[in-house]
Amino acid sequence: MIMTNLGPNPDSTGSRETPRHKTPLWVKGFLVVAAVLVVTFAVIHLSGGGMVMNHTP
């Protein structure tokens, strides 16, 4: 699974290694939204569609 390559997994590394777990919920939400936007952007460009492709002849 490629998700494990993005960073340390709290379930596998253990919460004892990171006692200062102060990541706000809005940060996680922002990362999720950013990931969705990046994936959507990539899919639109790979499929050759989207309004951003209108400038190409």
PDBQT receptor file of N, H, CA, C and O in Angstrom, charges set to zero:
ATOM      1  N   MET A   1       0.844  -1.192   0.000  1.00  0.00    +0.000 N 
ATOM      2  CA  MET A   1       0.000   0.000   0.000  1.00  0.00    +0.000 C 
ATOM      3  C   MET A   1       0.886   1.252   0.000  1.00  0.00    +0.000 C 
ATOM      4  O   MET A   1       1.802   1.370   0.814  1.00  0.00    +0.000 OA
ATOM      5  N   ILE A   2       0.608   2.175  -0.912  1.00  0.00    +0.000 N 
ATOM      6  H   ILE A   2      -0.136   2.079  -1.574  1.00  0.00    +0.000 HD
ATOM      7  CA  ILE A   2       1.474   3.338  -1.064  1.00  0.00    +0.000 C 
ATOM      8  C   ILE A   2       1.246   4.375   0.028  1.00  0.00    +0.000 C 
ATOM      9  O   ILE A   2       2.051   5.294   0.179  1.00  0.00    +0.000 OA
ATOM     10  N   MET A   3       0.163   4.245   0.792  1.00  0.00    +0.000 N 
ATOM     11  H   MET A   3      -0.492   3.499   0.669  1.00  0.00    +0.000 HD
ATOM     12  CA  MET A   3      -0.133   5.219   1.835  1.00  0.00    +0.000 C 
ATOM     13  C   MET A   3       0.936   5.202   2.924  1.00  0.00    +0.000 C 
ATOM     14  O   MET A   3       1.142   6.211   3.599  1.00  0.00    +0.000 OA
ATOM     15  N   THR A   4       1.621   4.068   3.106  1.00  0.00    +0.000 N 
ATOM     16  H   THR A   4       1.453   3.248   2.558  1.00  0.00    +0.000 HD
ATOM     17  CA  THR A   4       2.613   3.967   4.172  1.00  0.00    +0.000 C 
ATOM     18  C   THR A   4       3.874   4.743   3.821  1.00  0.00    +0.000 C 
ATOM     19  O   THR A   4       4.676   5.042   4.706  1.00  0.00    +0.000 OA
ATOM     20  N   ASN A   5       4.065   5.075   2.545  1.00  0.00    +0.000 N 
ATOM     21  H   ASN A   5       3.413   4.832   1.826  1.00  0.00    +0.000 HD
ATOM     22  CA  ASN A   5       5.267   5.784   2.120  1.00  0.00    +0.000 C 
ATOM     23  C   ASN A   5       5.155   7.291   2.333  1.00  0.00    +0.000 C 
ATOM     24  O   ASN A   5       6.157   8.001   2.252  1.00  0.00    +0.000 OA
ATOM     25  N   LEU A   6       3.958   7.784   2.602  1.00  0.00    +0.000 N 
ATOM     26  H   LEU A   6       3.144   7.208   2.667  1.00  0.00    +0.000 HD
ATOM     27  CA  LEU A   6       3.763   9.221   2.748  1.00  0.00    +0.000 C 
ATOM     28  C   LEU A   6       4.301   9.731   4.076  1.00  0.00    +0.000 C 
ATOM     29  O   LEU A   6       4.643  10.908   4.192  1.00  0.00    +0.000 OA
ATOM     30  N   GLY A   7       4.380   8.864   5.076  1.00  0.00    +0.000 N 
ATOM     31  H   GLY A   7       4.102   7.908   4.982  1.00  0.00    +0.000 HD
ATOM     32  CA  GLY A   7       4.869   9.314   6.377  1.00  0.00    +0.000 C 
ATOM     33  C   GLY A   7       4.715   8.210   7.405  1.00  0.00    +0.000 C 
ATOM     34  O   GLY A   7       4.164   7.150   7.106  1.00  0.00    +0.000 OA
ATOM     35  N   PRO A   8       5.200   8.452   8.611  1.00  0.00    +0.000 N 
ATOM     36  CA  PRO A   8       5.101   7.439   9.674  1.00  0.00    +0.000 C 
ATOM     37  C   PRO A   8       3.657   7.195  10.067  1.00  0.00    +0.000 C 
ATOM     38  O   PRO A   8       2.891   8.137  10.268  1.00  0.00    +0.000 OA
ATOM     39  N   ASN A   9       3.294   5.943  10.174  1.00  0.00    +0.000 N 
ATOM     40  H   ASN A   9       3.916   5.177  10.010  1.00  0.00    +0.000 HD
ATOM     41  CA  ASN A   9       1.934   5.577  10.534  1.00  0.00    +0.000 C 
ATOM     42  C   ASN A   9       1.815   5.546  12.054  1.00  0.00    +0.000 C 
ATOM     43  O   ASN A   9       2.568   4.820  12.703  1.00  0.00    +0.000 OA
ATOM     44  N   PRO A  10       0.894   6.308  12.642  1.00  0.00    +0.000 N 
ATOM     45  CA  PRO A  10       0.754   6.339  14.112  1.00  0.00    +0.000 C 
ATOM     46  C   PRO A  10       0.448   4.959  14.689  1.00  0.00    +0.000 C 
ATOM     47  O   PRO A  10       0.800   4.674  15.834  1.00  0.00    +0.000 OA
ATOM     48  N   ASP A  11      -0.202   4.104  13.907  1.00  0.00    +0.000 N 
ATOM     49  H   ASP A  11      -0.488   4.335  12.978  1.00  0.00    +0.000 HD
ATOM     50  CA  ASP A  11      -0.556   2.775  14.401  1.00  0.00    +0.000 C 
ATOM     51  C   ASP A  11       0.667   1.873  14.480  1.00  0.00    +0.000 C 
ATOM     52  O   ASP A  11       0.755   1.028  15.371  1.00  0.00    +0.000 OA
ATOM     53  N   SER A  12       1.610   2.041  13.560  1.00  0.00    +0.000 N 
ATOM     54  H   SER A  12       1.538   2.728  12.836  1.00  0.00    +0.000 HD
ATOM     55  CA  SER A  12       2.768   1.153  13.522  1.00  0.00    +0.000 C 
ATOM     56  C   SER A  12       3.924   1.694  14.368  1.00  0.00    +0.000 C 
ATOM     57  O   SER A  12       4.637   0.917  15.003  1.00  0.00    +0.000 OA
ATOM     58  N   THR A  13       4.116   3.015  14.384  1.00  0.00    +0.000 N 
ATOM     59  H   THR A  13       3.537   3.647  13.868  1.00  0.00    +0.000 HD
ATOM     60  CA  THR A  13       5.240   3.594  15.120  1.00  0.00    +0.000 C 
ATOM     61  C   THR A  13       4.941   3.676  16.612  1.00  0.00    +0.000 C 
ATOM     62  O   THR A  13       5.857   3.636  17.433  1.00  0.00    +0.000 OA
ATOM     63  N   GLY A  14       3.677   3.788  16.960  1.00  0.00    +0.000 N 
ATOM     64  H   GLY A  14       2.933   3.821  16.292  1.00  0.00    +0.000 HD
ATOM     65  CA  GLY A  14       3.311   3.884  18.370  1.00  0.00    +0.000 C 
ATOM     66  C   GLY A  14       3.175   5.332  18.791  1.00  0.00    +0.000 C 
ATOM     67  O   GLY A  14       3.957   6.181  18.362  1.00  0.00    +0.000 OA
ATOM     68  N   SER A  15       2.192   5.624  19.625  1.00  0.00    +0.000 N 
ATOM     69  H   SER A  15       1.556   4.935  19.974  1.00  0.00    +0.000 HD
ATOM     70  CA  SER A  15       1.945   7.002  20.054  1.00  0.00    +0.000 C 
ATOM     71  C   SER A  15       2.978   7.460  21.077  1.00  0.00    +0.000 C 
ATOM     72  O   SER A  15       3.060   8.653  21.369  1.00  0.00    +0.000 OA
ATOM     73  N   ARG A  16       3.771   6.536  21.629  1.00  0.00    +0.000 N 
ATOM     74  H   ARG A  16       3.704   5.567  21.391  1.00  0.00    +0.000 HD
ATOM     75  CA  ARG A  16       4.762   6.912  22.640  1.00  0.00    +0.000 C 
ATOM     76  C   ARG A  16       5.898   7.719  22.023  1.00  0.00    +0.000 C 
ATOM     77  O   ARG A  16       6.562   8.487  22.720  1.00  0.00    +0.000 OA
ATOM     78  N   GLU A  17       6.129   7.550  20.710  1.00  0.00    +0.000 N 
ATOM     79  H   GLU A  17       5.589   6.927  20.144  1.00  0.00    +0.000 HD
ATOM     80  CA  GLU A  17       7.222   8.272  20.064  1.00  0.00    +0.000 C 
ATOM     81  C   GLU A  17       6.839   9.720  19.787  1.00  0.00    +0.000 C 
ATOM     82  O   GLU A  17       7.715  10.568  19.615  1.00  0.00    +0.000 OA
ATOM     83  N   THR A  18       5.556  10.012  19.741  1.00  0.00    +0.000 N 
ATOM     84  H   THR A  18       4.844   9.323  19.880  1.00  0.00    +0.000 HD
ATOM     85  CA  THR A  18       5.093  11.372  19.473  1.00  0.00    +0.000 C 
ATOM     86  C   THR A  18       4.126  11.814  20.575  1.00  0.00    +0.000 C 
ATOM     87  O   THR A  18       2.913  11.830  20.368  1.00  0.00    +0.000 OA
ATOM     88  N   PRO A  19       4.661  12.171  21.738  1.00  0.00    +0.000 N 
ATOM     89  CA  PRO A  19       3.791  12.598  22.850  1.00  0.00    +0.000 C 
ATOM     90  C   PRO A  19       3.145  13.950  22.587  1.00  0.00    +0.000 C 
ATOM     91  O   PRO A  19       2.093  14.257  23.148  1.00  0.00    +0.000 OA
ATOM     92  N   ARG A  20       3.775  14.764  21.731  1.00  0.00    +0.000 N 
ATOM     93  H   ARG A  20       4.629  14.514  21.276  1.00  0.00    +0.000 HD
ATOM     94  CA  ARG A  20       3.236  16.095  21.434  1.00  0.00    +0.000 C 
ATOM     95  C   ARG A  20       2.391  16.050  20.174  1.00  0.00    +0.000 C 
ATOM     96  O   ARG A  20       2.708  16.696  19.175  1.00  0.00    +0.000 OA
ATOM     97  N   HIS A  21       1.314  15.282  20.232  1.00  0.00    +0.000 N 
ATOM     98  H   HIS A  21       1.057  14.757  21.044  1.00  0.00    +0.000 HD
ATOM     99  CA  HIS A  21       0.434  15.161  19.072  1.00  0.00    +0.000 C 
ATOM    100  C   HIS A  21      -0.529  16.337  19.083  1.00  0.00    +0.000 C 
ATOM    101  O   HIS A  21      -1.598  16.286  19.692  1.00  0.00    +0.000 OA
ATOM    102  N   LYS A  22      -0.121  17.406  18.389  1.00  0.00    +0.000 N 
ATOM    103  H   LYS A  22       0.747  17.448  17.894  1.00  0.00    +0.000 HD
ATOM    104  CA  LYS A  22      -0.915  18.634  18.412  1.00  0.00    +0.000 C 
ATOM    105  C   LYS A  22      -1.335  19.060  17.010  1.00  0.00    +0.000 C 
ATOM    106  O   LYS A  22      -1.433  20.253  16.721  1.00  0.00    +0.000 OA
ATOM    107  N   THR A  23      -1.583  18.081  16.139  1.00  0.00    +0.000 N 
ATOM    108  H   THR A  23      -1.503  17.112  16.374  1.00  0.00    +0.000 HD
ATOM    109  CA  THR A  23      -2.039  18.402  14.789  1.00  0.00    +0.000 C 
ATOM    110  C   THR A  23      -3.529  18.718  14.826  1.00  0.00    +0.000 C 
ATOM    111  O   THR A  23      -4.338  17.845  15.141  1.00  0.00    +0.000 OA
ATOM    112  N   PRO A  24      -3.900  19.957  14.509  1.00  0.00    +0.000 N 
ATOM    113  CA  PRO A  24      -5.320  20.346  14.550  1.00  0.00    +0.000 C 
ATOM    114  C   PRO A  24      -6.138  19.575  13.522  1.00  0.00    +0.000 C 
ATOM    115  O   PRO A  24      -5.603  19.078  12.531  1.00  0.00    +0.000 OA
ATOM    116  N   LEU A  25      -7.438  19.483  13.773  1.00  0.00    +0.000 N 
ATOM    117  H   LEU A  25      -7.872  19.887  14.578  1.00  0.00    +0.000 HD
ATOM    118  CA  LEU A  25      -8.312  18.744  12.863  1.00  0.00    +0.000 C 
ATOM    119  C   LEU A  25      -8.419  19.452  11.517  1.00  0.00    +0.000 C 
ATOM    120  O   LEU A  25      -8.538  18.805  10.476  1.00  0.00    +0.000 OA
ATOM    121  N   TRP A  26      -8.376  20.795  11.542  1.00  0.00    +0.000 N 
ATOM    122  H   TRP A  26      -8.279  21.321  12.387  1.00  0.00    +0.000 HD
ATOM    123  CA  TRP A  26      -8.511  21.526  10.280  1.00  0.00    +0.000 C 
ATOM    124  C   TRP A  26      -7.307  21.301   9.380  1.00  0.00    +0.000 C 
ATOM    125  O   TRP A  26      -7.419  21.403   8.158  1.00  0.00    +0.000 OA
ATOM    126  N   VAL A  27      -6.156  20.995   9.972  1.00  0.00    +0.000 N 
ATOM    127  H   VAL A  27      -6.065  20.912  10.964  1.00  0.00    +0.000 HD
ATOM    128  CA  VAL A  27      -4.975  20.705   9.156  1.00  0.00    +0.000 C 
ATOM    129  C   VAL A  27      -5.176  19.395   8.409  1.00  0.00    +0.000 C 
ATOM    130  O   VAL A  27      -4.860  19.292   7.224  1.00  0.00    +0.000 OA
ATOM    131  N   LYS A  28      -5.704  18.392   9.111  1.00  0.00    +0.000 N 
ATOM    132  H   LYS A  28      -5.960  18.476  10.074  1.00  0.00    +0.000 HD
ATOM    133  CA  LYS A  28      -5.962  17.107   8.465  1.00  0.00    +0.000 C 
ATOM    134  C   LYS A  28      -7.009  17.274   7.370  1.00  0.00    +0.000 C 
ATOM    135  O   LYS A  28      -6.886  16.699   6.288  1.00  0.00    +0.000 OA
ATOM    136  N   GLY A  29      -8.034  18.062   7.658  1.00  0.00    +0.000 N 
ATOM    137  H   GLY A  29      -8.134  18.528   8.537  1.00  0.00    +0.000 HD
ATOM    138  CA  GLY A  29      -9.077  18.298   6.667  1.00  0.00    +0.000 C 
ATOM    139  C   GLY A  29      -8.522  19.015   5.449  1.00  0.00    +0.000 C 
ATOM    140  O   GLY A  29      -8.888  18.702   4.316  1.00  0.00    +0.000 OA
ATOM    141  N   PHE A  30      -7.637  19.981   5.684  1.00  0.00    +0.000 N 
ATOM    142  H   PHE A  30      -7.340  20.235   6.604  1.00  0.00    +0.000 HD
ATOM    143  CA  PHE A  30      -7.022  20.711   4.578  1.00  0.00    +0.000 C 
ATOM    144  C   PHE A  30      -6.176  19.782   3.720  1.00  0.00    +0.000 C 
ATOM    145  O   PHE A  30      -6.196  19.874   2.493  1.00  0.00    +0.000 OA
ATOM    146  N   LEU A  31      -5.426  18.883   4.369  1.00  0.00    +0.000 N 
ATOM    147  H   LEU A  31      -5.409  18.808   5.366  1.00  0.00    +0.000 HD
ATOM    148  CA  LEU A  31      -4.586  17.944   3.620  1.00  0.00    +0.000 C 
ATOM    149  C   LEU A  31      -5.446  17.004   2.790  1.00  0.00    +0.000 C 
ATOM    150  O   LEU A  31      -5.087  16.670   1.661  1.00  0.00    +0.000 OA
ATOM    151  N   VAL A  32      -6.574  16.576   3.337  1.00  0.00    +0.000 N 
ATOM    152  H   VAL A  32      -6.866  16.848   4.254  1.00  0.00    +0.000 HD
ATOM    153  CA  VAL A  32      -7.473  15.687   2.597  1.00  0.00    +0.000 C 
ATOM    154  C   VAL A  32      -8.044  16.408   1.385  1.00  0.00    +0.000 C 
ATOM    155  O   VAL A  32      -8.082  15.854   0.287  1.00  0.00    +0.000 OA
ATOM    156  N   VAL A  33      -8.489  17.651   1.589  1.00  0.00    +0.000 N 
ATOM    157  H   VAL A  33      -8.458  18.101   2.481  1.00  0.00    +0.000 HD
ATOM    158  CA  VAL A  33      -9.046  18.434   0.480  1.00  0.00    +0.000 C 
ATOM    159  C   VAL A  33      -7.976  18.696  -0.572  1.00  0.00    +0.000 C 
ATOM    160  O   VAL A  33      -8.249  18.607  -1.769  1.00  0.00    +0.000 OA
ATOM    161  N   ALA A  34      -6.757  19.018  -0.135  1.00  0.00    +0.000 N 
ATOM    162  H   ALA A  34      -6.535  19.090   0.838  1.00  0.00    +0.000 HD
ATOM    163  CA  ALA A  34      -5.666  19.272  -1.075  1.00  0.00    +0.000 C 
ATOM    164  C   ALA A  34      -5.352  18.018  -1.879  1.00  0.00    +0.000 C 
ATOM    165  O   ALA A  34      -5.113  18.098  -3.084  1.00  0.00    +0.000 OA
ATOM    166  N   ALA A  35      -5.351  16.867  -1.229  1.00  0.00    +0.000 N 
ATOM    167  H   ALA A  35      -5.545  16.802  -0.250  1.00  0.00    +0.000 HD
ATOM    168  CA  ALA A  35      -5.067  15.611  -1.927  1.00  0.00    +0.000 C 
ATOM    169  C   ALA A  35      -6.144  15.326  -2.968  1.00  0.00    +0.000 C 
ATOM    170  O   ALA A  35      -5.841  14.895  -4.080  1.00  0.00    +0.000 OA
ATOM    171  N   VAL A  36      -7.402  15.570  -2.602  1.00  0.00    +0.000 N 
ATOM    172  H   VAL A  36      -7.647  15.920  -1.699  1.00  0.00    +0.000 HD
ATOM    173  CA  VAL A  36      -8.502  15.343  -3.545  1.00  0.00    +0.000 C 
ATOM    174  C   VAL A  36      -8.377  16.279  -4.743  1.00  0.00    +0.000 C 
ATOM    175  O   VAL A  36      -8.595  15.862  -5.880  1.00  0.00    +0.000 OA
ATOM    176  N   LEU A  37      -8.028  17.543  -4.495  1.00  0.00    +0.000 N 
ATOM    177  H   LEU A  37      -7.852  17.882  -3.571  1.00  0.00    +0.000 HD
ATOM    178  CA  LEU A  37      -7.876  18.496  -5.590  1.00  0.00    +0.000 C 
ATOM    179  C   LEU A  37      -6.730  18.102  -6.513  1.00  0.00    +0.000 C 
ATOM    180  O   LEU A  37      -6.850  18.208  -7.734  1.00  0.00    +0.000 OA
ATOM    181  N   VAL A  38      -5.625  17.650  -5.941  1.00  0.00    +0.000 N 
ATOM    182  H   VAL A  38      -5.528  17.564  -4.949  1.00  0.00    +0.000 HD
ATOM    183  CA  VAL A  38      -4.477  17.245  -6.755  1.00  0.00    +0.000 C 
ATOM    184  C   VAL A  38      -4.829  16.040  -7.611  1.00  0.00    +0.000 C 
ATOM    185  O   VAL A  38      -4.493  15.996  -8.795  1.00  0.00    +0.000 OA
ATOM    186  N   VAL A  39      -5.506  15.063  -7.018  1.00  0.00    +0.000 N 
ATOM    187  H   VAL A  39      -5.779  15.100  -6.057  1.00  0.00    +0.000 HD
ATOM    188  CA  VAL A  39      -5.895  13.864  -7.767  1.00  0.00    +0.000 C 
ATOM    189  C   VAL A  39      -6.875  14.233  -8.875  1.00  0.00    +0.000 C 
ATOM    190  O   VAL A  39      -6.755  13.751 -10.001  1.00  0.00    +0.000 OA
ATOM    191  N   THR A  40      -7.842  15.086  -8.554  1.00  0.00    +0.000 N 
ATOM    192  H   THR A  40      -7.939  15.477  -7.639  1.00  0.00    +0.000 HD
ATOM    193  CA  THR A  40      -8.817  15.512  -9.563  1.00  0.00    +0.000 C 
ATOM    194  C   THR A  40      -8.127  16.265 -10.695  1.00  0.00    +0.000 C 
ATOM    195  O   THR A  40      -8.434  16.043 -11.866  1.00  0.00    +0.000 OA
ATOM    196  N   PHE A  41      -7.199  17.149 -10.354  1.00  0.00    +0.000 N 
ATOM    197  H   PHE A  41      -6.948  17.329  -9.402  1.00  0.00    +0.000 HD
ATOM    198  CA  PHE A  41      -6.451  17.914 -11.351  1.00  0.00    +0.000 C 
ATOM    199  C   PHE A  41      -5.663  16.979 -12.266  1.00  0.00    +0.000 C 
ATOM    200  O   PHE A  41      -5.644  17.161 -13.483  1.00  0.00    +0.000 OA
ATOM    201  N   ALA A  42      -5.011  15.975 -11.670  1.00  0.00    +0.000 N 
ATOM    202  H   ALA A  42      -5.027  15.827 -10.681  1.00  0.00    +0.000 HD
ATOM    203  CA  ALA A  42      -4.211  15.030 -12.453  1.00  0.00    +0.000 C 
ATOM    204  C   ALA A  42      -5.104  14.203 -13.372  1.00  0.00    +0.000 C 
ATOM    205  O   ALA A  42      -4.761  13.985 -14.534  1.00  0.00    +0.000 OA
ATOM    206  N   VAL A  43      -6.237  13.745 -12.866  1.00  0.00    +0.000 N 
ATOM    207  H   VAL A  43      -6.515  13.922 -11.922  1.00  0.00    +0.000 HD
ATOM    208  CA  VAL A  43      -7.145  12.921 -13.673  1.00  0.00    +0.000 C 
ATOM    209  C   VAL A  43      -7.686  13.723 -14.852  1.00  0.00    +0.000 C 
ATOM    210  O   VAL A  43      -7.781  13.207 -15.966  1.00  0.00    +0.000 OA
ATOM    211  N   ILE A  44      -8.040  14.985 -14.608  1.00  0.00    +0.000 N 
ATOM    212  H   ILE A  44      -7.963  15.404 -13.704  1.00  0.00    +0.000 HD
ATOM    213  CA  ILE A  44      -8.580  15.824 -15.682  1.00  0.00    +0.000 C 
ATOM    214  C   ILE A  44      -7.529  16.040 -16.769  1.00  0.00    +0.000 C 
ATOM    215  O   ILE A  44      -7.849  15.985 -17.957  1.00  0.00    +0.000 OA
ATOM    216  N   HIS A  45      -6.293  16.282 -16.380  1.00  0.00    +0.000 N 
ATOM    217  H   HIS A  45      -6.033  16.327 -15.415  1.00  0.00    +0.000 HD
ATOM    218  CA  HIS A  45      -5.247  16.512 -17.371  1.00  0.00    +0.000 C 
ATOM    219  C   HIS A  45      -4.870  15.234 -18.097  1.00  0.00    +0.000 C 
ATOM    220  O   HIS A  45      -4.625  15.255 -19.303  1.00  0.00    +0.000 OA
ATOM    221  N   LEU A  46      -4.820  14.123 -17.379  1.00  0.00    +0.000 N 
ATOM    222  H   LEU A  46      -5.019  14.105 -16.399  1.00  0.00    +0.000 HD
ATOM    223  CA  LEU A  46      -4.464  12.855 -18.019  1.00  0.00    +0.000 C 
ATOM    224  C   LEU A  46      -5.551  12.415 -18.988  1.00  0.00    +0.000 C 
ATOM    225  O   LEU A  46      -5.259  11.758 -19.987  1.00  0.00    +0.000 OA
ATOM    226  N   SER A  47      -6.799  12.768 -18.703  1.00  0.00    +0.000 N 
ATOM    227  H   SER A  47      -7.036  13.301 -17.891  1.00  0.00    +0.000 HD
ATOM    228  CA  SER A  47      -7.894  12.380 -19.586  1.00  0.00    +0.000 C 
ATOM    229  C   SER A  47      -8.005  13.341 -20.766  1.00  0.00    +0.000 C 
ATOM    230  O   SER A  47      -8.753  13.075 -21.707  1.00  0.00    +0.000 OA
ATOM    231  N   GLY A  48      -7.274  14.451 -20.729  1.00  0.00    +0.000 N 
ATOM    232  H   GLY A  48      -6.666  14.666 -19.965  1.00  0.00    +0.000 HD
ATOM    233  CA  GLY A  48      -7.272  15.401 -21.834  1.00  0.00    +0.000 C 
ATOM    234  C   GLY A  48      -8.479  16.311 -21.834  1.00  0.00    +0.000 C 
ATOM    235  O   GLY A  48      -8.771  16.934 -22.855  1.00  0.00    +0.000 OA
ATOM    236  N   GLY A  49      -9.183  16.410 -20.737  1.00  0.00    +0.000 N 
ATOM    237  H   GLY A  49      -8.946  15.904 -19.907  1.00  0.00    +0.000 HD
ATOM    238  CA  GLY A  49     -10.369  17.259 -20.666  1.00  0.00    +0.000 C 
ATOM    239  C   GLY A  49     -10.145  18.430 -19.736  1.00  0.00    +0.000 C 
ATOM    240  O   GLY A  49      -9.020  18.697 -19.313  1.00  0.00    +0.000 OA
ATOM    241  N   GLY A  50     -11.226  19.128 -19.420  1.00  0.00    +0.000 N 
ATOM    242  H   GLY A  50     -12.140  18.911 -19.763  1.00  0.00    +0.000 HD
ATOM    243  CA  GLY A  50     -11.118  20.246 -18.489  1.00  0.00    +0.000 C 
ATOM    244  C   GLY A  50     -11.042  21.573 -19.204  1.00  0.00    +0.000 C 
ATOM    245  O   GLY A  50     -10.596  21.643 -20.350  1.00  0.00    +0.000 OA
ATOM    246  N   MET A  51     -11.479  22.636 -18.531  1.00  0.00    +0.000 N 
ATOM    247  H   MET A  51     -11.841  22.579 -17.601  1.00  0.00    +0.000 HD
ATOM    248  CA  MET A  51     -11.485  23.966 -19.136  1.00  0.00    +0.000 C 
ATOM    249  C   MET A  51     -10.075  24.512 -19.301  1.00  0.00    +0.000 C 
ATOM    250  O   MET A  51      -9.852  25.389 -20.135  1.00  0.00    +0.000 OA
ATOM    251  N   VAL A  52      -9.117  24.010 -18.521  1.00  0.00    +0.000 N 
ATOM    252  H   VAL A  52      -9.298  23.298 -17.843  1.00  0.00    +0.000 HD
ATOM    253  CA  VAL A  52      -7.755  24.517 -18.598  1.00  0.00    +0.000 C 
ATOM    254  C   VAL A  52      -7.076  24.091 -19.894  1.00  0.00    +0.000 C 
ATOM    255  O   VAL A  52      -6.019  24.616 -20.243  1.00  0.00    +0.000 OA
ATOM    256  N   MET A  53      -7.674  23.147 -20.604  1.00  0.00    +0.000 N 
ATOM    257  H   MET A  53      -8.533  22.721 -20.321  1.00  0.00    +0.000 HD
ATOM    258  CA  MET A  53      -7.063  22.655 -21.836  1.00  0.00    +0.000 C 
ATOM    259  C   MET A  53      -7.584  23.402 -23.061  1.00  0.00    +0.000 C 
ATOM    260  O   MET A  53      -7.211  23.066 -24.185  1.00  0.00    +0.000 OA
ATOM    261  N   ASN A  54      -8.432  24.402 -22.868  1.00  0.00    +0.000 N 
ATOM    262  H   ASN A  54      -8.735  24.674 -21.955  1.00  0.00    +0.000 HD
ATOM    263  CA  ASN A  54      -9.032  25.112 -23.993  1.00  0.00    +0.000 C 
ATOM    264  C   ASN A  54      -8.021  25.961 -24.750  1.00  0.00    +0.000 C 
ATOM    265  O   ASN A  54      -8.253  26.289 -25.914  1.00  0.00    +0.000 OA
ATOM    266  N   HIS A  55      -6.910  26.323 -24.124  1.00  0.00    +0.000 N 
ATOM    267  H   HIS A  55      -6.722  26.056 -23.179  1.00  0.00    +0.000 HD
ATOM    268  CA  HIS A  55      -5.940  27.191 -24.785  1.00  0.00    +0.000 C 
ATOM    269  C   HIS A  55      -5.062  26.417 -25.761  1.00  0.00    +0.000 C 
ATOM    270  O   HIS A  55      -4.313  27.019 -26.531  1.00  0.00    +0.000 OA
ATOM    271  N   THR A  56      -5.147  25.088 -25.734  1.00  0.00    +0.000 N 
ATOM    272  H   THR A  56      -5.755  24.600 -25.108  1.00  0.00    +0.000 HD
ATOM    273  CA  THR A  56      -4.328  24.286 -26.644  1.00  0.00    +0.000 C 
ATOM    274  C   THR A  56      -5.022  24.166 -27.989  1.00  0.00    +0.000 C 
ATOM    275  O   THR A  56      -6.245  24.040 -28.033  1.00  0.00    +0.000 OA
ATOM    276  N   PRO A  57      -4.282  24.202 -29.083  1.00  0.00    +0.000 N 
ATOM    277  CA  PRO A  57      -4.890  24.117 -30.421  1.00  0.00    +0.000 C 
ATOM    278  C   PRO A  57      -5.474  22.739 -30.689  1.00  0.00    +0.000 C 
ATOM    279  O   PRO A  57      -6.021  22.500 -31.766  1.00  0.00    +0.000 OA
TER     280      PRO A  57
